[in-house]
Amino acid sequence: MVPAIALCLRFAEAGDTPILLTGDRWVEAAAAEGITASRVTGLSLEDLKDVPDLGLALCDQAGVLATTLAPQLAALRPDLVVCDVLALGASMAAELVGVPWVQLSPHPLYEPSKWLPPMGSGLAAGTGVRGRLRDSVLRAFTARSLRQGERQRAVVRQRIGLPAAGPGPAARLIATLPALEVPRPDWPRDAHVVGPLLWEASRATLSPPPGDAPLVMIAPSTAWTGARGMAETTLEALRDMGVRAVVSSFAPVPDLPRWARSGPGDQDALLRQAAVLVCGGGHGMLVKALRTAVPVVVVPGGGDQWEMACRVSRQGSGLIVRPPTAEGLRNAVARVLGDPGFAAAAARAAGTIADVRDPVEVCRTALSLAR
């Protein structure tokens, strides 16, 4: 999905000069799109999947990255730095060299709100006395962790020569469909929904099986928190349903039936032909489907996939299957294919793209106010 490359292309189209600082994986891909890209020295940090305190480890890595990246930024002399919401080190580096920065969230706004249950719970905002009390109790459970994270960031900031509390971004780009956002009275004034920032990495073409039967697209999660074995279980579920299937994957799935194909391919092109998408609940894949008005069956794993799956379900454009059994998937796909209400809800979600802000305009406005 690579939102950073998508945003660079938007800046270039507007006449600006974007420079992408990234890891090895995307340098050549960005250059192929005409974007100036450089590798960030020291970006290849240790795997944090099994660390006992992930928040502390992320803060420590952010401090290392900030001190490594600051000289590169100083040499480039940018007018503005745009940092991913998880790239704490990049925002600290921008502060170290005195350059205003904007935060990019490639998903809905996950900032805590006093009007909502904690992000990740998947719950809608409580109503009535009991609902509001439930949300208040849940927020209290997470408040301690949030305060601990703030203290850990403050320690790292001071370690690298910054004040304990930073000024924050000049603006925040919330790169999602408005249909996936949750209304909140305390929406931050500096946060702007700019629509999905998606860039298609694959240039391969994957042709679905021939025929007129409904096409079911399967996109297993690529995140380590995603559900395992989803493609195989879904193919088992679709057997004898009279559909065609295509599995969007890095490598072909072995021993496929005649009515299925698999491998890498342009996901946007496949979605334009699909009647339903079965996916893992990652934000990028979900917004790809919804902006194409394709309803979904979601098999969420960990992380924020449960939150996203619940939002899609409440919006009406999909169903959740958890755990991913063949029977559950078969019933969900049959229900979505048989009820036009799911496709209608997906079309309504796609229509909300008309309500987003232009990210380039947001950045230019933020820069003019910061000067």
Secondary structure, DSSP 8 states (H G I E B T S, - for coil): --HHHHHHHHHHHTT---EEEE-HHHHHHHHHTT-EEEE-TT------TT-S-HHHHHHHHHHHHHHHHHHHHHHH--S-EEEETT-HHHHHHHHHTT--EEEEESSS-----TTS--TTS------HHHHHHHHHHHHHHHHHHHHHHHHHHHHHHHHTT--SS----SEEEE-S-GGG----TT--TTEEE----------------SSSS-EEEEE---STTS-TTHHHHHHHHHTTSS-EEEEE-SS--SS--TTEEEE---HHHHHTT-SEEEE---HHHHHHHHHTT--EEE---STTHHHHHHHHHHHTSEEE-SS--HHHHHHHHHHHHH-HHHHHHHHHHHHGGGG---HHHHHHHHHHHH-
